[in-house]
């Protein structure tokens, strides 16, 4: 059983975002970005309430900007997904979760050391250039399901 409902256009959307955000971090880095996308859809809490589809997550606007920088700036995001990225996207949608992104709802590239918190949420780990953060315990049950 899949972690969330999805269709072919969702696979394409996640695949494009995974590449745009983490192509330089290889397959594992792309899987981690995909996992954060799925986690945001499942969470239904904090900054991610009322997101009902992959499309809602990818195109979410917070504070006047898209949550994912690649939507605004990403020439890679607007290129067609390749087969390898589509396979990784399906893997994430169906079952894939791994530390440090396992329960993460946020990630970013600080161009330096990872701060101990991001928007007051605890640091869970780093993979190559990205730092991952999950919700404070007992504030977002959906992120842990």
C-alpha positions as CSV (number, residue, x, y, z in Angstrom):
1,X,0.0,0.0,0.0
2,X,1.3,3.5,-0.9
3,X,2.1,6.1,1.8
4,X,-0.2,8.6,0.0
5,X,-2.6,8.6,-2.9
6,X,-1.0,9.5,-6.2
7,X,-1.3,9.3,-9.9
8,X,1.1,9.6,-12.9
9,X,1.2,13.4,-12.9
10,X,2.2,13.3,-9.1
11,X,5.0,10.9,-9.9
12,X,6.2,13.4,-12.6
13,X,5.9,16.4,-10.3
14,X,7.8,14.8,-7.4
15,X,10.5,13.4,-9.8
16,X,11.0,16.9,-11.2
17,X,11.3,18.5,-7.7
18,X,13.6,15.8,-6.4
19,X,16.0,16.4,-9.3
20,X,15.7,20.2,-9.1
21,X,16.4,20.3,-5.3
22,X,19.0,17.5,-5.0
23,X,20.4,16.2,-8.2
24,X,23.9,17.0,-7.0
25,X,23.3,14.7,-4.0
26,X,22.7,11.6,-6.0
27,X,19.9,9.1,-5.7
28,X,19.8,9.0,-1.9
29,X,19.7,12.8,-1.7
30,X,16.8,12.9,-4.2
31,X,15.0,10.2,-2.2
32,X,15.3,12.3,0.9
33,X,13.8,15.4,-0.8
34,X,10.9,13.2,-2.1
35,X,10.4,11.9,1.4
36,X,10.0,15.4,2.8
37,X,7.3,16.1,0.2
38,X,5.4,12.9,1.1
39,X,5.8,13.8,4.9
40,X,4.3,17.2,4.3
41,X,1.3,15.7,2.6
42,X,0.7,13.2,5.4
43,X,1.4,15.7,8.3
44,X,-1.7,17.9,8.2
45,X,-0.2,20.1,11.0
46,X,1.9,23.2,11.6
47,X,2.8,24.8,8.2
48,X,1.3,22.0,6.3
49,X,-2.4,21.9,7.3
50,X,-5.0,21.2,4.6
51,X,-2.6,20.0,1.9
52,X,-4.6,17.3,0.1
53,X,-2.4,16.5,-2.9
54,X,1.2,16.3,-4.1
55,X,0.4,19.3,-6.2
56,X,-0.7,21.3,-3.1
57,X,2.6,20.5,-1.4
58,X,4.8,21.4,-4.4
59,X,3.0,24.7,-5.1
60,X,2.4,25.7,-1.5
61,X,3.0,29.4,-0.9
62,X,4.2,30.5,2.6
63,X,5.1,34.1,3.4
64,X,4.5,35.2,-0.2
65,X,7.0,32.6,-1.6
66,X,6.8,29.1,-2.9
67,X,7.9,26.6,-0.2
68,X,10.2,25.0,-2.8
69,X,12.6,27.5,-4.3
70,X,12.8,25.5,-7.5
71,X,9.2,26.4,-8.4
72,X,10.3,30.0,-8.8
73,X,13.9,29.7,-9.9
74,X,14.2,26.2,-11.1
75,X,14.9,25.6,-14.8
76,X,15.5,21.9,-13.8
77,X,12.1,21.7,-12.3
78,X,10.5,22.7,-15.5
79,X,12.3,20.1,-17.6
80,X,10.6,16.7,-18.1
81,X,11.4,14.0,-15.5
82,X,13.8,11.3,-16.5
83,X,13.0,7.6,-16.0
84,X,15.5,7.3,-13.1
85,X,13.9,10.1,-11.2
86,X,10.4,8.7,-11.9
87,X,11.5,5.4,-10.4
88,X,12.9,7.2,-7.3
89,X,9.7,9.2,-6.9
90,X,7.5,6.0,-7.0
91,X,9.8,4.4,-4.5
92,X,9.3,7.4,-2.1
93,X,5.5,7.4,-2.7
94,X,5.2,3.7,-2.0
95,X,7.5,3.0,0.9
96,X,10.8,4.7,1.2
97,X,11.8,6.5,4.4
98,X,15.2,6.8,5.9
99,X,17.1,8.9,8.4
100,X,17.7,11.9,8.5
101,X,14.6,12.6,6.4
102,X,12.4,9.9,7.8
103,X,10.1,12.2,9.8
104,X,11.5,15.5,8.4
105,X,9.1,18.3,7.2
106,X,11.9,20.8,6.5
107,X,15.3,20.8,4.8
108,X,17.6,23.5,3.5
109,X,21.2,24.1,2.4
110,X,22.9,26.4,4.9
111,X,26.2,26.8,3.0
112,X,27.8,26.0,6.3
113,X,27.1,24.2,9.5
114,X,23.5,23.0,10.2
115,X,21.9,25.1,12.9
116,X,20.5,23.1,15.9
117,X,17.0,24.2,15.0
118,X,15.1,25.5,11.9
119,X,12.0,27.5,12.6
120,X,12.3,26.2,16.2
121,X,12.2,22.6,15.0
122,X,15.0,20.1,15.9
123,X,17.8,19.1,13.6
124,X,17.7,15.4,12.7
125,X,20.8,15.1,10.6
126,X,22.6,16.1,7.4
127,X,23.0,14.4,4.1
128,X,25.7,16.1,1.9
129,X,24.6,19.7,1.6
130,X,21.1,19.5,3.1
131,X,20.1,19.8,6.8
132,X,16.9,18.0,7.9
133,X,14.4,19.0,10.6
134,X,11.4,17.2,12.1
135,X,8.6,18.6,14.2
136,X,9.0,19.0,18.0
137,X,7.8,15.8,19.7
138,X,4.0,15.7,20.2
139,X,3.3,18.6,17.9
140,X,2.6,16.8,14.7
141,X,1.4,13.2,14.9
142,X,0.8,13.0,11.1
143,X,4.5,13.4,10.5
144,X,5.3,10.2,12.4
145,X,2.6,8.0,10.9
